[in-house]
Amino acid sequence: MMKKCFGLVFCFALLVPTLLHAVSTPNVPPASPLYAQIDKLIAFGLVKSAVYGQRPWSRNEMARLTSEALKKFGEKCPPEAGPPSAGETSPKACGFIGDILDSLKREFRDEMIARGDQEGKRKNIDIHMIDTGSVEFLFTSAEFRAVPADNGLGAIDARVNPFTTYKEGAHTVRGADFAIEADHWARLSKYASLYLRPRFTALVDYQGDGRADVTLQNAYAKFNIANFEIEAGRDAVLWGHSTEGGVLASTHVRPMDLVKISNDSPFKLPWIFRHLGYNKYTFFVSTLGPESIFKNALMYGFAASLKPASFIELGFEHQFTFGGEGAPDIDFLDLLSEFFLYRRNGGGLNSANDGDNRFGLNVRIQIPRLRNTTLYAEGIFEDYGKESFFHQFTQQMAFQSGVTIPLLTSNGKNSLRLQYEHIPAAYGRHGLWISGLSQNGLSRGSPYGSQSQTVSAEWGHLFSLRKRLNVRAMYTNNGDDQFTTTPSSSGGPDRVIKTVDNPQEHRFLVEGAITWPLSRRWTVEPQVGYEYAANFNFIQNDDRQNIALGIVLTHDFGLSGFLPREIRAR
């Protein structure tokens, strides 16, 4: 089976052109505040080539974006004093941009030197024995609730707790969680790099039962030849334009065990295809581990992003789950046809499919005249038959849409994000693959599972680059209704019809966090949250109030300085 998968990997590799200036570097973790700094540069119009729909970005890619912003900085913020003219930026905003660029230049100095974007002595080896470390504590009174296992349209195996969403699958309980985490990375040459992030967790639940475990949140090696990148190990995959990813691939679950190939930085195709703008492609094969209904099931994913103009980005996403112990056998031609969205043996959601298939589209539009306010949307389709095409849009398509105002105030220190997410009853479920769109008991995209709607607003304020406040308010309703489908002319499913109407669960949540520097290397982040849940677990009048209290203490070690001078300077 794996030989067949690597055949697909090889075919895809032939399609990816390369550039000559890339260098192998690990990816920047999705929760890093460095993404917010790059976002501000994009909002101020200093970065035009960033492809946002596929993350995480590598350190090399962030260094490239920083270099691009530095070249534009003089146009936006000319050194001569005086009132800003058309196309220029206010002095306060220019000072803020300068602070961001100074911070990024310090962070990515070695990568910028390796790329030739900055003068300095190039290091062939760069080892960070411990880059950053954190100690975390979280207490929550909120109980986990299972996503309804089977609603007549297929099954899924997932649970949800709104206070523990988008934490990369970190182990949590109703009660107290204590965790220690550190990241370690090394660039071994121009062509190879390593990254490791272990996590120790101690959990004490409401009954006083305790346990402890050690997990590898990330562990991977990357190999680069120019702009062509191969990655093997455990790493995150984010698709879509929300900060946490989209409804198909997000930071809600732990990083995937995968082999991935992609182009590290966006590129332009030759000839007339250059009008497609910047391109980025990713193909991976991963295993879903022993908790999948078919033990060690496999999944491949493909994403393509095009940026035909600086203000618009278009994307395509596709994932297909197959294989594992006891799963239907599948040959290479079936895999290839599924890759091109064609099912050779027909069938639909509740038939004996060879695998579980989803695909979708996403778009991101910036409006320069509105301070680069960004509109984004993503729609993911289930693998119903072709006769249900029009019903996909109204009954079976999960979608996420939102607006981000990164420059809510002209100085760039306030931002606002509004988002709506709709997950229909059929989404994420399957008749044979009853684990559905899940991994280790969590939904792989949206945390709340099928038949849910979520509206959220998030406000961010920067007192300085290291001192920031985030407040989020959210409302979500979830259903436990039962459904059936009408048959199409070919015998597969067509329209979705509700057969049993059960109570809806409603949740209102407010949470906030403030990041406060204690010294040059230490920061502390207190967190607090409140939730009101009505009809909890779909039981009429079972209303609950929950709280969450947390704190994260982070230290920037910078232990590369512990290495002998002759190694650091190579």
Salt bridges, closest charged atoms under 4 A:
GLU61 OE2 - ARG64 NH2 2.84
GLU68 OE1 - ARG64 NH1 3.66
ASP102 OD1 - LYS105 NZ 3.73
GLU107 OE2 - ARG59 NH1 2.85
ASP110 OD1 - ARG109 NH1 3.89
ASP110 OD2 - LYS123 NZ 3.27
GLU111 OE2 - ARG59 NE 2.81
ASP117 OD2 - ARG115 NE 2.90
ASP126 OD1 - HIS128 NE2 3.27
ASP131 OD1 - HIS128 ND1 3.42
GLU136 OE1 - ARG199 NH2 3.19
GLU143 OE1 - ARG174 NH1 3.84
GLU143 OE1 - ARG544 NH1 2.70
GLU168 OE1 - ARG197 NH2 3.02
GLU181 OE2 - ARG197 NH1 2.85
GLU181 OE1 - ARG199 NH1 2.75
ASP213 OD2 - HIS171 ND1 2.81
ASP213 OD2 - ARG211 NH1 2.97
GLU229 OE2 - LYS222 NZ 2.76
GLU231 OE1 - LYS260 NZ 3.37
GLU244 OE2 - ARG417 NH2 3.04
ASP257 OD1 - ARG234 NE 2.66
ASP257 OD2 - ARG254 NH2 3.51
ASP331 OD1 - ARG344 NH2 3.56
ASP334 OD1 - ARG344 NE 2.82
GLU338 OE2 - ARG343 NE 2.78
ASP356 OD2 - ARG358 NH2 3.08
GLU382 OE2 - ARG358 NE 2.83
ASP383 OD2 - ARG343 NH1 3.72
ASP383 OD2 - HIS430 NE2 3.82
GLU458 OE1 - ARG417 NH2 2.70
ASP481 OD2 - LYS498 NZ 3.23
ASP494 OD1 - HIS391 ND1 3.00
ASP501 OD1 - LYS498 NZ 3.99
GLU505 OE1 - ARG145 NH2 2.73
GLU505 OE1 - ARG507 NE 2.99
GLU511 OE2 - ARG472 NH2 2.58
GLU531 OE2 - ARG507 NH1 2.54
ASP542 OD1 - ARG544 NE 3.37
